[in-house]
Amino acid sequence: MPDTTQAEEVRSNWWMAHAAAVVWLLLLYALILVQAFVLGVSQAAALLAVQGWLFVYLIFSIAALFGFYYDAVEIADAGRDWEPYWWLYIAASFVCTPSFTSFVYLVQRGRHIGIYAFGRKFGPTV
C-alpha cells in the first residue's frame, strides 16, 4: 500500500478538457448519423454542420494536449504516487486520436487520483 500520509488532494480541472474531447467526438458521430439517416438534410448543410463541429473538436483536442502537462504538474505538486507520463500521452495523441488518449488518461486518473465533478469526488480517497 503506498504511503499517502503526506499527499494532498488534487483539485485540478484540466481533466475536463479530456472529457470534452471524448464527449464531443461521440456527439459528432451522433450528429453524422442523425443527419444521414433521420433528417435527410442536403450534403452542403451536413458538410457545413460537420465542419463546425470538427472545428470545436480541434479546439478541445488542443486543450487536451495542454491538459496532459498541466494536470501532471498538479498531480506531482500534490505529492501523489501516480506520475502520468504526459509526454507519452501527447505523442500517442499524434499516432491515434486525442479522444482515445484522453479516454485512457481519464480512466487512469480515475483509478489513481479520482475526479472531482458536481461537488463530489469519484475515485479513491487519499
CORPEHU-V925412 format. One record per residue. N is the residue number from 1. RES is the residue in one small letter. PHI is phi in whole degrees, 0 to 359 (999 if undefined). Layout:
BEGIN
N:RES:PHI
N:RES:PHI
END
This chain:
BEGIN
1:m:999
2:p:290
3:d:279
4:t:243
5:t:292
6:q:265
7:a:281
8:e:260
9:e:286
10:v:265
11:r:250
12:s:289
13:n:256
14:w:290
15:w:296
16:m:294
17:a:295
18:h:291
19:a:297
20:a:295
21:a:296
22:v:290
23:v:293
24:w:294
25:l:293
26:l:296
27:l:293
28:l:295
29:y:299
30:a:295
31:l:299
32:i:296
33:l:295
34:v:294
35:q:294
36:a:284
37:f:250
38:v:254
39:l:279
40:g:65
41:v:285
42:s:292
43:q:294
44:a:295
45:a:293
46:a:295
47:l:295
48:l:296
49:a:294
50:v:293
51:q:296
52:g:297
53:w:294
54:l:292
55:f:296
56:v:294
57:y:297
58:l:298
59:i:297
60:f:296
61:s:293
62:i:295
63:a:298
64:a:294
65:l:297
66:f:293
67:g:297
68:f:302
69:y:289
70:y:294
71:d:290
72:a:296
73:v:295
74:e:297
75:i:293
76:a:294
77:d:294
78:a:281
79:g:78
80:r:281
81:d:287
82:w:282
83:e:241
84:p:290
85:y:278
86:w:298
87:w:293
88:l:288
89:y:296
90:i:293
91:a:297
92:a:292
93:s:293
94:f:274
95:v:274
96:c:240
97:t:287
98:p:298
99:s:294
100:f:293
101:t:293
102:s:294
103:f:297
104:v:298
105:y:297
106:l:296
107:v:296
108:q:293
109:r:294
110:g:296
111:r:290
112:h:265
113:i:248
114:g:104
115:i:229
116:y:268
117:a:210
118:f:57
119:g:78
120:r:232
121:k:255
122:f:249
123:g:128
124:p:290
125:t:266
126:v:289
END
